[in-house]
């Protein structure tokens, strides 16, 4: 993917603006740019007893309010090679179509996956639609997924893992995000040596990390994704 930025907002007037930091950082730094004011930002954070700019419930409420007013949030998930769009719902389908056309024009691969979710927690893509398919008008199907908040803070858990022969493949749509190995099972019957201190390992495109537990492997995976 050769596009310059990995996060954007589309304004209610359809102008696309790049996000050079985190989405929430851009909002709390310049709330007026998003039609909000400092008092609102501070009030929401006080309500949730969180520091301003934290990746928590205040962030979720502020993001949801902004999206409900017509903003569309776009974020690239590098390890899954997918763009996630968060919208009000099918009313914004034509705008997402334009957004995808914008990304294609600026170098995004036609094979990159598109994930489109509304504020109610419904996916509006077909589950395997690509950016090019959405740009061509593929947003016709609708299926229920997890909470909206889980797309603001994507995270994998043990329920997402299915170990076969000591290996679990973590996917996002058709794309492989990572592989997690239970070394005892994976190396059973071989002469390969491994440290009992690290019974699990996490394999991603950036390399392999030895992990002290399955929880450690999942936490490392989620931190890597959140850091994109």
N, C-alpha and C positions, 0 to 999 in steps of 0.2 A: 504494500500500500504506500503510495508516494505522496498522498495529500499532506499538506503542511501541518495541520492541526488534528488532534484526536478528540476534540470536544467542541460542540457548537450549541448555540441557541438559535431558534428561528423566532423572530418577533411576531406579534399579531399581524403586522403589516407585511409579513413574509420575507423580511430582510434577514439574511443569515449572518450572525456575528460569531467570530471565533472565541473560544474560552482558552486562555493561556495558563490558567491555574485550575483549581477544582471549580465545579459549577457553584457550589455554595460560597466559596471564597470570593468569586466574582460578584455574587449578589450582596454579601455583607460588606464588601469593600465599597461598592458603588450602588447602593439600593435604589437611588433615584433613577439610575439608568434602566432599571427594571420596573419602574412605576411604583416602587415601594418607598417607605421612609424609615429612618433610623429608629424611630420609636416602635414601629411594628416589629422590626428585627429584634430589638431588645426585649420587648414584651413576650414574644414567642419563646425566646431562650430562657427568660425568667420563669415562664410557665413550666417548662420542662427541666428547670434547674440545671442547665447545661451552659458551658462557656460558648461565647459567640464563635460560630464557624465550626463547631464540633460536628462529627459525623454521627448524629443521633436523631432523636425524635423531632427536635426543633427543625433540623434540616429537612426532614420528611414533610413537616407541615408547611414550611415555607416553599419548598419545591412544588408541592401539590397545589398551593394557592396560586403560584405563578403559572403553572400549567393550566389550571382551571380558567385563568384569565386569557388564555390563548397562546401562551408561549409553548414551544416544542423543544424538548431537551434531546440532544443527540450525543452519544458517547461511543467511542470505539473500544472494544474489548480485544486487545491485541492477541492474547493466547487463543481466543476462540475465532479470531478473524471475523468479527461480527460488529455491526452497528446497532445500538439499542436506541429506539425513539420512544419518548414518553409524551403522550398526547391526551386531549380531552376525550377522544373516542373517534368513532367513524366520521364525525363531522370534520375531522382534520385529515382524513385519508388523502384528499387531493393535495393537501399541503405537504404531507409526507412523500407523496409521489414526486413533487417538485424538489423536495429536500434530497431525495435519492438521486434525482437527475443532476442536482448541483454537485453531489459527491462524485458521481461518475465523471462529470465534466472536469473535476479537479484531481482525477487520477486514481480513484478507488476502483479496485478490481470488480469486474462484473460477477465474479464468483463469491464475493464477500456476502455473508449472510445478513439479513435484516430482521431485527426483532422489534415489533411494534406493540406497545402495551398502553392501555388506557387507565384512567384513574380508578376504575372499578376492579382492576386486576385481570382484565381480559386481554388475550393476545389477538391482534387483528391481522397478523400475518398468518400464513398457513402452517407455521412451525418449521418450515424449511425453505422459505422464500429467500431469494438473493436480492441484493440491491437493484440489480438490473430488472428483475421480475417485478419488484415493487414500483420501480420507475415506469414500468410498462402498464401498471394498474392492477397488480395482483391482490390488493387488499380487499378480498371478498369474503374470506372465511373468518370465523370468530370462535375462539375456544377459551375456556376458563383455565387460568393458571394460578400461580401464587399471588400473594399480596403485592400491591404496588410497591411497598417499601422494599421488598426483596429485589426489585429491579434497580432501586436506588443504591442498595447495598447488596449486590449479588454475592451469594455464599453457597458453598457446597457442604453437605453434611454426610454422615455415614449412610443415610438412607439413599443417597445418590450412587453409592458404590456397590458393585457386584463383582466379587472376586472369583476369578476362574484360574485355577492353577497358581494361585498366589499373586495374581495381577488384576487390578481394577482399572478400566479405562474410563476416564472422565470426559464426557462429551458436552458440547453445546451445539444442539442441532446435529449437523453432519460432521462437525469439526471436532477433532480430538484436542482437548485442552491440556490434559496431563495424564500420566500413568502413575498409579501408586502400587508399590510392591510390598507384600508381606513376605519378607526374605526367607523366613523359615519354610514356608510352603513353596515359594517360588524356586528355591535352590535345593529342595528335598531330592535326595537321590543323586546329587551331583557332588563334585569335589570342590566346588567354589566355596571359599571362606568369606565370612562376613562377621562384623563385630556384633556381639549380642547386645551391646549398649545401644545399637541402632537397629531395631527389628523391622523398621519400615524405611522405605525410601520413596522420594517424590521425583519423578522425571518430567521436566518441562522443556520447552524449546531453549531455555536459557541454561540448562544443565541439570544435574542430579544432586539432590540434597538428601543426606542421611537424616533420619528422624527417630526420635526416642519413643514415639508412640504414633498410633493412627491419628489421634487428635492433633499432634504436632504436625503431621503431614498435611492434614486438612487446613489447619491454621496458616501454615506456610503457603499453601495454594491460594487461600482466600486473600492473604496479604499481598501476594504477587499480583492477583487480579485487581484488587482495590488500588494498587499503586500505579496502574496503567494510566 
